[in-house]
Amino acid sequence: MTAQFDVAVIGLGAMGSAAVSFLSARGVKAIGIDAHFPAHALGSSHGDSRLIRLGYFEDPSYVPLLRRAYENWRVLEARLRADILTITGVLQIGKPDSKIVRGTRASCELHHLPYDELDRKAMATCFPAFALDEDEVAVLDPQGGYLRPEAAVMGYLKLAAEDGAVLHFGEKVTAIEPDDAGVTISSDVGRYRARRVIVSTGSWIAELVPQLREHANPIRQVVAWYQPRDGFVTQPHRMPAFLRDEGEDGSYFGFPAIGVDGVKIGRHAHFMEPIDPNQPNPPVNDRDKALLDNFIAKRLPAAAGIRVNAITCRYTMLPSEDFLIDLMPGEPNVVVASPCSGHGFKFTSVVGEILADLAMEGGTRLPISAFSFEAMENFLAPRKMQARAKQ
């Protein structure tokens, strides 16, 4: 006999775990299914830290969602009686007209968010861990900080189970078959029936959502940890988390010494190297190490001690680097969630709420129109015209 549910959630990483928790808290009969086990290293939801910031340089339209995310993170902490979100401030560093600095300032001014702008001299006094060029500045978002991703995912799964959700791990979904009355989900273990399904499978999303085969690209990401030369100035209350705009060399991110491994850094999207999601993450190589070693020696000399660890993980990038959170075109019983592109974890607590809304109501009051299939197609349209013109 096929098991019956109101909603099935496929993929229990950050977004899926939050979605199944919000659904079960509303009394929905929900099942969550994941091919792996919680906090595995083949997704984007493991490790010790993820940035969160309110003055969002990417686009001011993200800020209302971030406000809600902050509220929901605090609700999660209260339910778990655990720390998930820690405020350290976040520094956005670069030339005054750089994308990160200019965009952060614009978001803060549009949404009336507090911020401070510091020149090289002020940075040397306030945050001596950082080395700035003469023509660089830093914008401090005092409400930024970091999240504990594994604690968040495990916390959402714990609450979902307590609220009655059925959770299956080590079970791979092989097909979804939507029809007018609902969706049939087939796995390597069995079959399930649900009124609606949420597909939030990260780097595997194109396997169940064919429309994304050309657009959702898993890439390799590398991060490294360093035991700092100066353990005093790299503590969280003296060294904010940061983003750094290096112009043509891309952007870097980092965290103070919040764990035993020390200061963590990475380059956003690293070398944009595509990977096969069904293969193990490629190992860290000498080129990776040299990139990060050179950056920390130049930009964070106080932190540039011994590199004690370096790992590979993965991003799943969409062409615009925005999110995709929408009902599948022509299939209103299928909710698609690919809301990362390397900067999505901070939104987990609000995306979970949005996915529950879409699954139960077919819509949400939260602002997600920029994250639709239509918006993605509109972004791609000029590229397609250029490609045709070259033929």
C-alpha positions in Angstrom: 0.0 0.0 0.0 1.3 3.5 -1.0 1.8 5.7 2.0 -0.2 9.0 1.9 1.0 12.4 2.9 -0.1 16.0 2.6 3.4 17.2 1.5 6.6 15.3 0.7 10.0 17.2 0.9 12.8 15.7 -1.1 16.2 16.8 0.1 16.8 17.6 3.8 19.7 20.0 3.7 19.2 23.5 4.9 16.0 24.4 2.9 14.4 21.1 3.1 14.9 20.6 6.8 13.5 24.1 7.5 10.5 23.4 5.2 9.6 20.1 6.8 9.9 21.7 10.2 7.5 24.6 9.3 5.1 22.2 7.7 4.9 19.8 10.7 4.6 22.8 13.1 1.4 23.7 11.2 0.0 20.2 11.7 0.7 19.1 8.2 1.2 15.4 7.6 4.7 15.6 6.0 7.4 13.2 5.0 11.0 14.2 4.3 13.3 12.0 2.2 17.1 12.4 1.7 19.5 10.2 -0.1 22.2 10.8 2.5 22.3 11.6 6.2 22.2 14.9 8.0 25.2 17.3 7.7 26.9 15.2 5.0 29.8 16.8 3.1 28.2 16.4 -0.4 25.9 19.4 0.0 26.2 23.0 1.1 24.9 22.8 4.7 27.7 21.4 6.7 30.6 22.9 8.5 31.0 25.4 11.4 29.9 28.7 10.0 27.9 30.7 7.4 27.8 34.4 7.0 24.6 36.4 7.7 24.3 40.1 6.9 21.5 42.6 6.6 23.0 45.3 4.4 22.8 43.0 1.3 25.1 44.2 -1.6 23.7 41.8 -4.1 20.3 43.6 -4.3 18.3 45.7 -1.9 15.2 43.5 -2.7 16.7 40.8 -0.5 16.6 42.9 2.7 12.9 42.3 3.6 13.5 38.6 3.4 16.5 39.0 5.6 14.5 40.8 8.2 12.1 37.9 8.4 15.0 35.5 8.4 16.5 37.1 11.5 13.2 36.9 13.2 12.8 33.2 12.3 16.4 32.4 13.4 15.6 33.8 16.9 12.4 31.7 17.0 14.4 28.6 16.2 16.9 29.4 18.9 14.1 29.9 21.4 12.5 26.5 20.5 15.8 24.7 20.6 17.3 26.6 23.6 20.5 26.8 21.6 22.7 29.4 19.9 22.4 29.5 16.1 23.1 33.1 15.2 26.0 35.1 16.6 26.4 38.8 15.9 30.0 39.9 15.2 29.3 42.6 12.6 30.3 42.0 9.0 32.9 44.2 7.2 32.5 44.7 3.4 35.9 45.8 2.2 37.0 47.2 -1.2 37.4 50.4 -3.2 34.6 52.9 -2.6 33.1 52.2 -6.0 33.5 48.4 -5.8 30.4 46.3 -6.2 30.4 45.0 -2.6 31.0 48.4 -1.0 28.7 50.4 -3.2 26.0 47.7 -3.0 26.1 47.4 0.8 25.9 51.2 1.2 22.9 51.4 -1.2 21.0 48.6 0.6 21.6 50.2 4.0 20.5 53.7 2.8 17.4 52.4 1.0 16.2 50.4 4.0 17.5 52.8 6.7 19.9 50.3 8.2 22.7 51.4 10.4 26.2 51.2 9.0 29.7 52.7 9.6 32.2 53.5 6.9 35.9 53.2 7.9 39.0 54.3 6.0 42.4 52.6 6.2 43.5 54.5 9.3 40.2 53.8 11.2 40.4 50.1 10.3 44.0 49.9 11.6 42.7 51.3 14.9 39.4 49.4 15.2 40.1 46.1 13.5 43.9 45.6 13.2 43.6 42.1 11.8 42.8 43.6 8.4 45.3 45.1 5.9 43.7 47.7 3.6 45.3 49.5 0.6 45.4 53.3 0.8 42.4 53.7 -1.5 40.2 51.1 0.2 37.4 51.5 2.7 35.2 49.1 4.8 31.5 49.3 5.4 30.5 47.8 8.8 27.1 46.2 9.0 26.8 46.0 12.8 23.9 43.5 12.6 25.9 40.9 10.6 27.5 37.8 12.0 27.5 34.1 11.4 25.3 31.1 11.7 26.0 27.5 12.8 24.7 25.5 9.8 24.9 22.0 11.2 23.2 23.0 14.4 20.5 24.7 12.4 19.8 21.7 10.1 19.8 19.2 13.0 17.6 21.6 15.0 15.0 21.8 12.3 15.0 18.1 11.8 14.7 17.5 15.6 11.7 19.9 15.8 10.1 18.3 12.6 10.3 14.9 14.2 8.9 16.1 17.5 6.0 17.7 15.6 5.1 14.5 13.8 7.1 14.5 10.5 8.2 11.2 9.0 11.9 11.4 8.1 13.7 9.0 5.9 17.5 9.1 5.3 19.7 7.0 3.0 16.8 6.8 0.6 17.2 8.2 -3.0 14.2 9.5 -4.8 14.3 8.3 -8.4 11.2 10.0 -9.9 8.3 12.3 -9.2 5.1 11.9 -11.2 2.7 14.8 -10.8 -1.0 14.7 -11.8 -4.1 16.8 -11.2 -4.7 15.2 -7.8 -1.2 15.2 -6.4 2.3 13.6 -6.9 3.6 10.0 -6.8 7.1 9.8 -5.4 9.2 6.8 -6.3 12.4 5.9 -4.4 14.9 3.0 -4.3 12.9 1.8 -1.3 9.2 2.4 -2.1 6.5 4.7 -3.4 4.6 7.5 -1.7 1.7 9.7 -2.5 1.4 13.4 -1.5 -0.9 16.3 -2.5 2.2 18.4 -3.1 6.0 17.9 -3.2 8.9 20.2 -2.5 12.1 19.4 -4.4 15.1 20.9 -2.6 17.9 18.5 -3.6 20.8 21.0 -4.0 23.3 19.9 -6.6 21.0 17.0 -7.7 18.0 19.2 -8.4 18.2 18.8 -12.2 17.7 15.0 -11.9 14.1 15.7 -10.7 13.5 19.1 -12.4 14.5 18.7 -16.1 13.9 22.4 -16.8 17.1 23.1 -14.7 19.5 20.7 -16.5 21.1 23.6 -18.5 21.0 26.1 -15.7 21.7 24.6 -12.2 25.4 24.0 -12.2 27.2 22.3 -9.3 30.7 23.8 -8.8 33.6 23.1 -6.5 34.2 25.3 -3.5 37.2 25.3 -1.2 37.6 26.8 2.2 40.6 26.7 4.6 41.3 27.4 8.3 44.4 29.0 9.8 45.8 29.1 13.3 46.4 32.9 13.6 49.7 34.5 14.3 47.9 36.9 16.6 45.2 35.1 18.5 44.2 38.3 20.3 43.0 40.5 17.3 41.3 37.5 15.6 38.8 36.8 18.3 35.1 37.3 17.3 34.7 40.4 19.5 37.7 42.0 17.8 37.5 40.7 14.3 34.1 40.8 12.5 33.3 38.3 9.7 34.0 39.9 6.3 33.6 40.1 2.6 36.3 41.5 0.4 36.0 42.8 -3.1 39.2 42.1 -5.1 37.9 43.4 -8.4 38.9 41.1 -11.3 40.2 38.6 -8.8 36.7 38.0 -7.4 35.5 38.3 -3.8 36.6 36.5 -0.7 34.9 35.8 2.6 36.0 34.9 6.1 35.3 34.4 9.8 37.2 35.2 13.0 38.6 32.4 15.1 35.3 30.8 16.3 36.5 27.3 16.6 39.6 25.2 17.4 40.8 25.4 13.7 41.0 29.2 13.8 40.3 31.7 11.1 38.3 30.5 8.0 38.5 32.0 4.6 37.3 31.2 1.0 36.9 32.7 -2.4 33.3 33.0 -3.6 32.8 30.3 -6.3 36.5 29.5 -6.1 37.6 28.7 -9.7 34.0 28.1 -11.0 35.0 24.4 -11.7 32.0 22.2 -12.6 31.6 18.9 -10.7 29.6 15.8 -11.1 27.2 15.8 -8.1 27.2 12.0 -8.0 30.9 11.8 -7.5 32.9 12.6 -4.3 34.0 16.2 -3.9 37.5 16.6 -5.6 40.3 16.9 -3.1 42.1 20.2 -2.3 45.1 20.7 -4.5 48.2 22.9 -4.5 46.6 25.6 -6.6 43.7 25.9 -4.1 46.1 26.2 -1.2 48.3 28.8 -3.0 45.3 31.0 -3.7 44.1 31.1 -0.1 47.6 31.2 1.4 48.4 34.2 -0.7 45.2 36.0 0.1 45.5 35.6 3.9 49.1 36.6 3.9 48.3 39.8 2.0 44.9 40.8 3.5 44.9 39.2 7.0 48.5 39.1 8.1 47.6 38.7 11.7 45.7 35.5 10.8 48.2 34.1 8.4 49.7 31.4 10.6 49.7 27.7 10.0 47.0 26.4 7.6 45.5 23.5 9.6 42.7 22.4 7.4 41.2 22.8 3.9 38.2 21.1 2.4 36.1 21.1 -0.7 32.3 21.4 -0.8 30.0 22.6 -3.5 27.8 25.4 -4.6 24.8 25.0 -7.0 24.9 28.1 -9.2 22.0 29.5 -11.3 22.9 31.8 -14.2 21.9 35.1 -12.4 23.2 33.9 -9.0 19.8 34.7 -7.7 17.5 32.1 -6.1 14.7 30.0 -7.7 11.7 29.4 -5.4 8.6 28.7 -7.4 5.9 26.3 -8.5 7.0 24.2 -11.5 5.5 25.7 -14.7 2.4 23.7 -15.6 2.7 21.6 -12.4 1.1 23.4 -9.5 1.7 20.5 -7.2 5.5 20.7 -7.5 7.4 23.3 -5.5 11.0 23.9 -6.7 13.6 25.3 -4.4 17.1 26.1 -5.6 17.8 29.1 -3.4 21.5 29.2 -2.9 24.0 30.1 -5.6 26.6 30.3 -2.9 24.9 32.9 -0.7 21.7 31.3 0.4 22.2 29.6 3.7 21.4 32.8 5.7 17.9 32.7 4.2 17.2 29.2 5.3 14.8 30.2 8.1 12.6 32.3 5.9 12.8 30.0 2.8 11.5 27.2 5.0 8.5 29.3 5.8 8.0 30.3 2.1 8.2 26.7 0.9 5.6 25.7 3.5 3.4 28.5 2.2 3.8 27.4 -1.4 3.1 23.8 -0.6 -0.1 24.5 1.5 -1.5 27.6 -0.1 0.0 27.8 -3.6 1.5 31.2 -2.8 3.1 33.4 -0.1 2.9 36.9 1.2 6.7 37.1 1.3 8.4 38.9 -1.6 9.7 36.2 -4.0 8.7 37.4 -7.5 12.3 37.9 -8.4 13.0 34.2 -7.8 10.5 32.7 -10.3 11.0 30.6 -13.4 9.8 33.6 -15.4 12.5 35.8 -13.8 15.1 33.2 -14.7 13.9 33.0 -18.3 13.9 36.8 -18.5 17.5 36.9 -17.4 18.5 34.3 -19.9 16.6 35.8 -22.9 19.3 38.3 -23.9 22.0 35.6 -23.7 19.9 33.3 -25.9 19.5 36.2 -28.5 23.2 36.8 -28.5 24.0 33.2 -29.0 21.6 33.0 -31.9 23.1 36.1 -33.5 26.5 34.4 -33.4 25.3 31.4 -35.3 
